[in-house]
Amino acid sequence: MIDDPTHQDRLQRNPHLAGFTGILQSKDGEAEGAEASCGAFGYLRGLNAASAAVEIRFRDGNSIWFSYALLGTWQYNPSEGLLLKFSGDLVYLVLIRGSNLDKPLNEGAINLTHAGLQRHRVLWIKEMTKQEIRQVGDKGPTIDSIELAEFESNEQLKEWLKLKAPAFLHEPA
């Protein structure tokens, strides 16, 4: 019969790697405990945990990732939604519309805005189906739509905001 050791056994047998067994070892469910999610977004559970990027998931199955290093200003207006601005070679605006976007989840330690995006703990944000939105109801955050646009000029950006989300346009009176 062939001896089939686990990766934990192999680590303990190798004197150079033996010190890593406590770090690499995980109990049942511990690995899954590092991340959690609701219907609208996924996040890192650890208070000091931070993600390098956020994934935007569209209803059609497409996704795009943005580095948190590119995240500039972002604004939340309960009646208009959440506007994220990513700046690199181009400027990208991500307009997220839904309800209860700033509502804390059941455990009360995280929400999409303050404890999530602000602390770079959000891993993904998902455009939900109508059925998913109905299931959540008023109990938590829902995301009805996500619009993404890229701009080469500030004038283009302002025109898009005038059409899509004028509440986020801050022009002098």
Order of alpha helices (4+ residues) and beta strands (2+ residues): alpha-alpha-beta-beta-beta-beta-beta-beta-beta-beta-alpha-beta-alpha
